[in-house]
Amino acid sequence: MTGIREKLLAAFEAEHREYLTDIGARLDRLGEGGALGAEIEEMLRQAHSLKGAARAVDLPGIEAVAHRLEAVFIALRDGIVRFGPVQASAIRQALDAIEDLASAARGGRPVDADSTLSALDAVLRDGPASAPRQTVPAARPPEPPAPQEAASHDAAPARPDSTGTLRLEAARLDDLLRTAGELLAEQTRMDATGRQLGELDREAADLERSWAALRRAIGAAVPAFGTDAEALGLGRLSDAFEQQLRRLRRVGREVRRRHEGALRSARRTGEALGRQLRAARMTPAASVFEGARKMVRDLAADTGKEVAVEIRGLEVQADRLVLQELKDPVMHLLRNAVGHGIEPPEQRRAAGKPPEGRVSLEFRVAGDRLLVIVSDDGRGFDPAEITAAARRAGLIAADEPAPAGADLLELLFSSGFSTREAADSIAGRGIGLSVVREAVHRLDGTAVATRRPDGGARFRLSVPVSALARDVLLVRTGGRIFALPADGIERLMRLEAQAVGSVEGRPAIQIDGRPVRMAGLSALLGLAETSIETTRARMPVVVLGDERPVLALGVDELLGLRNVLVRSLGLPAAPGALAAGGVVLEDGDVAVVLNPAALERSLRRAPTAVETRERAATRRAPVVLVVDDSLTTRTLEKSILEAHGYEVLMAVDGIEGLNRARTERPDVVVTDIQMPRLDGFGLVQAMKQDEALKEIPVVIVSSLDRREERARGLALGADAYVVKQRFDQQALLETIRQLI
């Protein structure tokens, strides 16, 4: 029976949090003017289900509070009680009490819920005089049911549609997602195999052409050096070899065709599986941070301060692992807001502020980033106090001038920094904000402190929404390949080497009219090769930044975007480590994933010079990007273009074509229309709306010959339209020559 109860308690642990989270979110919406009827009805259902679940696991304290909550929601629904701040406060007190009672059931300290029950009774008792009165039955804990009755009546399933719901242990879900990631890595290796098969096919074609020439030469030479019989024997051998060669090519093409079909199928399946599993791992922020409001209120009570708590965006969804990793850092920031930021009531009155301070916690999603913002309207940051504390901690030398602005606030995140000369139970040990930054950096995120306009403090954390599968940019520098998280990249550029200037003695470039620090990535990483191999005309530059450019990295080569599984490197990461994980490359090698925030901090500590070395001058072949899902068409166009001196890149659909255009910057793009994921029209539109790509000419080569298609393609910005049925290689070549 003990094992059964443990399983029931484990199920209740997840279930009751869902109810509390949902009721709390609906209460927030009511406070913002939401529709009372619909929200109260749903909260009533949640309280009823919570009561039944508590009865099933024999938790009479929670059952009693839930039963009383149910009565309050019935009274609100029927108009016996009007909703207002007093009622909202009593409901929140009940939610906190249920959480405390659940903690006590897990072995925590005992909790007395009498004050909560009294507060709810007061709500029921003190309805408005203008409202029609109705007798509300006293809410007392019912007698525990007999075991056979526990599964009936109020012990209802968690949700009406729970017959279609399966609860899955988080660890097993993580294992499934990692398996999906392995499939993604295997697809990358299959891509490489496909390219090798293509090379084999091209080599076989070259061999076949060479053999045809050789056979003609042998046929002409043999009669002069041998008898007819010898010539006949050599001819038979030649015929047999030619047949074998043709069979080899035929089998090779069939293997390649099957491989491409299998790869397309595996990619679709893997991408769908990954999306579904990542979606299953997504959970609302409330599931982790619902207790934040109570913690702040408790801290305020312990310190004798008056604090109003505002939490927004609890319904925002993010990876469960990301939210759990953020919990301690965010709680640190909230404790600091109460301990460091909000002043005692008498000080606020003396400063002309309301006695009640305000602390806010907000969750937002911007693209692939989760933003967490903690702010308060307290005393804010005192530059003199921060400077003095930094000198005490040895962060600023005695004869060193104090930094200002953002550089000064950066000191807040240093290990050992604290403006408190003595520690208390809330703050002052000098570990809080350094822990915040290191935790955020482990997630490839950033943590920034800023001043609020009213003088208070604001902390902004930015991390990926998903923890595992990531888009990364592969770059080559110092003879090695590295990966940079795509969501940490502000833009990609190709600059003339002489565009690198200097600001205050440090290398910098101008972006949007403001200087941005510049470094060679190989030098920043301490590799033996410290210069950038480039021509004077084109230096690949990766600009890092979240909301604005903060660091420009010169690299040897941009290799392209990949969606990959970021793996642990198997070693514990040191604080501020530049390495954030690893990705498996197509050849089985591992590329280190770099942490953009750590790179920026490394440059701040040790500025490096940017050196460039010029490659031997060579005539550069124009680059054509061919985008078509047909292998035959790609091969045809590639062979034509290469035969006329062009360098050819290829992509199988519009998404891959757009990514390659952004990283490779071709001189012209030749695209089909009908393709999976993103068609040719979508590719043209995306390129012409992108400031970095809109000047690249685009030629549409399509079998669609209707006037409407041609008009649409040209209206979207295509520079030419060639119809495949009338395909003339000279027309294509002439079109390209006119455009570049």
Helices and strands as residue ranges (DSSP letters): H 2-31, H 36-56, H 60-77, H 85-105, H 114-125, G 147-149, G 162-164, H 170-225, H 228-281, E 282-284, H 286-289, H 292-303, E 307-312, E 317-319, H 320-336, I 337-341, H 345-350, E 357-366, E 369-376, H 383-392, H 405-410, G 411-413, H 432-442, E 446-451, E 457-464, E 469-477, E 480-485, G 486-488, E 489-495, G 497-499, E 501-503, E 506-511, E 514-520, H 521-524, E 531-534, E 539-545, E 549-554, E 557-565, E 579-584, E 590-594, H 596-605, E 611-614, E 623-627, H 631-643, E 647-651, H 654-664, E 668-671, H 680-688, E 698-702, H 707-716, E 720-723, G 724-726, H 729-739
